[in-house]
Amino acid sequence: QLQLVESGGGLVQVGGSLRLNCEVFGRTFNRYRNTVGWFRQAPGKEREFVASIRWDSGTTDYVDSVKGRFTISRDNAKLTVDLQMNSLKPEDTATYYCATGRNIISTPMSSAYEYWGQGIQVTVSS
């Protein structure tokens, strides 16, 4: 069993920055097989892939709408994943979720992720 806990959300103005943090708890996390991803869901919309990082290689993936603005990174010692969000836009407003799964081939596919955090709110005001 794994538990994921998000932190760092809040209210920010357009053009501002926020840094989300996801901490992974549990002994079954596999540094050679697990991928950690960030997803978001706005009211009335489907959950959307934002970014992911493969733990062993550090390979990252982003949805087109956040490329150049968001950066995902990991801390191997702390088992944490950060999502640095810059140049925020109103359309980035959503609940953001951290998730992880093992042996994921298609990182944007939410069904591939087995464990999810509770979510954290990010609101960008204009």
Residue pairs with C-beta under 8 A, 6 or more apart in sequence:
1 26
1 28
1 115
2 24
2 25
2 26
2 28
2 29
2 100
2 114
2 115
3 24
3 25
3 26
3 115
4 22
4 23
4 24
4 25
4 98
4 99
4 100
4 115
4 116
4 117
5 22
5 23
5 25
5 117
5 118
6 20
6 21
6 22
6 96
6 97
6 98
6 117
6 118
6 119
6 120
7 20
7 21
7 23
7 120
8 18
8 19
8 20
8 21
8 120
9 18
9 20
9 96
9 120
9 121
9 122
10 18
10 121
10 122
10 123
11 123
11 125
12 18
12 88
12 122
12 123
12 124
12 125
13 124
13 125
13 126
14 88
14 89
14 90
14 124
14 125
14 126
15 87
15 88
16 88
16 124
17 84
17 85
17 86
17 87
17 88
18 85
18 88
18 122
19 82
19 83
19 84
19 85
20 38
20 82
20 83
20 85
20 96
20 98
20 120
20 122
21 80
21 81
21 82
21 83
22 36
22 38
22 80
22 81
22 82
22 83
22 98
22 117
23 78
23 79
23 80
24 36
24 79
24 80
24 81
24 100
25 79
29 79
29 100
30 55
30 102
31 55
31 56
31 76
32 55
32 56
33 55
33 56
33 102
33 103
34 55
34 100
34 101
34 102
35 52
35 53
35 54
35 55
35 100
35 101
35 102
35 104
35 107
35 113
36 52
36 53
36 55
36 74
36 81
36 98
36 99
36 100
37 49
37 50
37 51
37 52
37 53
37 98
37 99
37 100
37 101
37 107
37 108
37 113
38 50
38 51
38 52
38 72
38 81
38 83
38 96
38 97
38 98
38 99
39 47
39 48
39 49
39 50
39 96
39 97
39 99
39 110
40 47
40 48
40 50
40 92
40 94
40 95
40 96
40 97
40 122
41 47
41 48
41 94
41 95
41 97
41 119
42 48
42 91
42 93
42 94
42 95
45 94
47 97
47 110
48 63
48 94
49 63
49 107
49 108
49 109
49 110
50 62
50 63
50 66
50 70
50 83
50 96
51 60
51 61
51 62
51 63
51 66
51 70
51 72
51 83
52 60
52 61
52 72
52 104
52 107
52 108
53 59
53 60
53 61
53 72
53 73
53 74
53 81
54 60
54 104
54 107
55 74
55 76
58 74
60 72
61 107
61 108
62 70
62 72
63 108
65 91
66 85
66 92
69 85
69 86
69 87
69 88
70 83
70 84
70 85
70 86
71 83
71 84
71 86
72 81
72 82
72 83
72 84
73 81
73 82
73 84
74 80
74 81
74 82
75 81
75 82
81 98
83 96
85 92
85 122
88 122
88 124
89 124
90 124
90 125
90 126
91 124
92 122
92 124
93 122
93 123
93 124
94 122
95 119
95 120
95 121
95 122
96 119
96 120
96 121
96 122
97 116
97 117
97 118
97 119
97 120
98 116
98 117
99 110
99 113
99 114
99 115
99 116
99 117
100 113
100 114
100 115
101 112
101 113
101 114
101 115
102 114
104 112
104 113
105 112
106 112
